[in-house]
Amino acid sequence: MTPAPDAPVSVVLALGSNLGDRAAILVDAARAIADLERLEVAGVSPVFESAAVKPDGVDPAAPPYLNAVVTARYTGDPHELLDAINAIEDAHGRVRTERWGDRTLDIDIIVFGELELSDDRLTIPHPRAWQRDFVLAPWLALDPDAAIPGRGRVDELLAAAASSVRRQGSAPGLDGRP
């Protein structure tokens, strides 16, 4: 069931970039997210670096990603939020030619309150977030009590994952409020 459009819900967005000026792209994307209507940013994680993951696994030949997580309160429909973050990706030159291909910017909705949703455009909670250290580590750094509905606590999920991410510190404007 979709939350009422006038009831704010907690959302978690994961950001990643492995092309271009990755740090600047993440900073700009976090600022663009903060400017979205009906969204109030609660926090932005430190930046972590990870290897690129492709459909066949880790691709050591691909440029590494910088990753961050944004937590926020959002009032509206999850598909409207998806449209808004897709527009931010497009504004940063996101090209969708290869599944899990290299990209200037990727923004995923990880959780949307307690909502469980799966349709042709969107699955919430994100179906693979519970296995991805590049989502879990930045989220845990931001919220030690974080949990994925139906999967469990982020600290426990990260402990069970094969983690290879490296904290990069913070990019200017990316720690705290953008």
C-alpha positions as CSV (number, residue, x, y, z in Angstrom):
1,M,0.0,0.0,0.0
2,T,1.4,3.4,-1.0
3,P,1.5,5.9,1.9
4,A,-0.9,8.8,1.8
5,P,0.6,11.6,-0.4
6,D,0.4,14.1,2.4
7,A,2.2,12.0,5.1
8,P,6.0,12.4,5.1
9,V,7.9,9.1,5.1
10,S,11.6,8.4,5.8
11,V,13.4,7.6,2.6
12,V,17.0,6.4,1.9
13,L,18.6,7.2,-1.4
14,A,21.9,5.6,-2.5
15,L,24.2,7.6,-4.9
16,G,27.0,6.3,-6.9
17,S,29.4,7.7,-9.6
18,N,32.3,6.1,-11.5
19,L,32.7,8.5,-14.5
20,G,33.8,12.1,-14.6
21,D,34.6,14.1,-11.5
22,R,32.9,11.6,-9.2
23,A,33.2,13.7,-6.0
24,A,31.8,16.8,-7.6
25,I,29.0,14.9,-9.2
26,L,28.0,13.4,-5.8
27,V,28.1,16.9,-4.2
28,D,26.0,18.4,-6.9
29,A,23.5,15.5,-6.8
30,A,23.1,15.8,-3.1
31,R,22.4,19.5,-3.5
32,A,19.9,18.7,-6.3
33,I,18.1,16.2,-4.0
34,A,18.0,18.7,-1.2
35,D,16.3,21.1,-3.7
36,L,13.5,18.7,-4.5
37,E,10.0,19.8,-3.7
38,R,8.4,17.9,-0.7
39,L,11.7,16.5,0.4
40,E,13.7,17.4,3.5
41,V,17.2,16.0,3.8
42,A,18.0,14.6,7.2
43,G,21.6,13.6,6.5
44,V,24.3,12.8,3.9
45,S,26.8,10.1,4.6
46,P,30.5,10.2,4.2
47,V,31.9,9.0,0.9
48,F,33.0,5.5,0.3
49,E,34.8,4.0,-2.7
50,S,34.0,0.6,-4.2
51,A,34.8,-1.6,-7.2
52,A,32.3,-1.6,-10.0
53,V,29.8,-4.4,-9.9
54,K,28.5,-5.7,-13.3
55,P,25.9,-8.4,-14.0
56,D,28.7,-11.0,-13.8
57,G,30.3,-9.7,-10.6
58,V,33.0,-7.3,-9.7
59,D,34.8,-5.7,-12.7
60,P,38.3,-4.7,-11.7
61,A,38.9,-3.1,-15.1
62,A,36.0,-0.7,-14.7
63,P,36.6,2.6,-12.9
64,P,35.8,2.4,-9.2
65,Y,32.7,4.1,-7.8
66,L,32.3,6.8,-5.1
67,N,29.2,6.2,-3.1
68,A,27.1,8.0,-0.5
69,V,23.7,7.7,1.1
70,V,21.1,10.5,1.6
71,T,18.4,10.1,4.3
72,A,15.3,12.3,4.0
73,R,11.7,12.8,4.7
74,Y,9.5,12.9,1.6
75,T,5.9,13.7,1.1
76,G,4.5,12.2,-2.1
77,D,4.3,9.2,-4.2
78,P,7.3,6.9,-4.7
79,H,7.0,7.1,-8.4
80,E,7.1,10.9,-8.3
81,L,10.3,10.6,-6.3
82,L,11.7,8.1,-8.9
83,D,10.9,10.6,-11.7
84,A,12.6,13.4,-9.8
85,I,15.8,11.4,-9.1
86,N,15.9,10.1,-12.7
87,A,15.8,13.8,-13.9
88,I,18.8,14.5,-11.6
89,E,20.6,11.5,-13.1
90,D,19.8,12.7,-16.7
91,A,21.0,16.3,-15.8
92,H,24.3,14.7,-14.9
93,G,24.7,12.9,-18.2
94,R,23.4,9.5,-17.2
95,V,23.2,7.2,-20.2
96,R,21.2,3.9,-19.9
97,T,22.7,1.7,-22.6
98,E,24.2,-1.2,-20.5
99,R,22.6,-2.9,-17.5
100,W,24.8,-1.9,-14.5
101,G,27.1,-0.1,-16.9
102,D,29.6,2.6,-15.9
103,R,27.7,5.9,-15.2
104,T,28.2,9.5,-14.2
105,L,25.4,9.2,-11.6
106,D,23.2,6.5,-10.3
107,I,20.5,7.3,-7.6
108,D,18.5,4.4,-6.2
109,I,15.5,4.5,-3.8
110,I,16.6,2.0,-1.1
111,V,13.7,2.3,1.3
112,F,10.5,4.4,1.3
113,G,9.1,4.2,4.8
114,E,7.9,0.7,5.4
115,L,6.5,0.4,1.9
116,E,6.9,-2.8,0.0
117,L,6.3,-2.3,-3.7
118,S,7.2,-4.1,-6.9
119,D,6.0,-3.0,-10.4
120,D,7.5,-2.6,-13.8
121,R,9.3,0.6,-12.8
122,L,10.2,0.3,-9.1
123,T,10.9,-2.2,-6.4
124,I,11.0,-1.0,-2.8
125,P,12.9,-1.9,-0.7
126,H,15.7,-2.1,-3.3
127,P,16.0,-5.8,-4.1
128,R,19.8,-6.0,-3.8
129,A,20.6,-3.3,-1.3
130,W,20.9,-5.8,1.6
131,Q,23.8,-7.5,-0.2
132,R,25.7,-4.3,-1.3
133,D,28.4,-3.0,1.0
134,F,28.6,0.2,-1.1
135,V,25.0,1.0,0.1
136,L,25.2,-0.5,3.6
137,A,28.5,1.0,4.8
138,P,27.6,4.7,4.0
139,W,24.1,4.2,5.4
140,L,25.5,2.6,8.6
141,A,28.0,5.5,9.0
142,L,25.0,7.9,8.8
143,D,22.5,5.8,10.9
144,P,23.8,3.1,13.3
145,D,20.2,1.9,13.9
146,A,19.3,1.6,10.2
147,A,17.3,-1.4,9.0
148,I,15.9,-2.6,5.7
149,P,12.2,-3.7,6.0
150,G,12.0,-7.5,5.6
151,R,15.8,-7.9,5.6
152,G,17.1,-6.7,9.0
153,R,19.5,-4.4,10.6
154,V,22.1,-2.8,8.3
155,D,25.0,-3.4,10.7
156,E,24.2,-7.2,10.7
157,L,23.7,-7.2,6.9
158,L,27.1,-5.4,6.4
159,A,28.8,-7.8,8.8
160,A,27.5,-10.8,6.7
161,A,28.5,-9.1,3.3
162,A,31.9,-9.5,1.7
163,S,32.9,-5.9,2.3
164,S,35.6,-4.2,0.2
165,V,34.5,-0.6,0.4
166,R,36.9,2.0,1.6
167,R,35.9,5.2,3.4
168,Q,37.2,8.2,1.5
169,G,36.3,10.8,4.1
170,S,33.9,13.6,3.1
171,A,33.6,15.6,-0.1
172,P,33.0,19.4,0.5
173,G,29.4,19.9,1.1
174,L,28.6,16.2,1.3
175,D,28.8,15.6,5.1
176,G,25.8,16.9,6.9
177,R,23.4,19.1,5.1
178,P,24.4,19.9,1.5
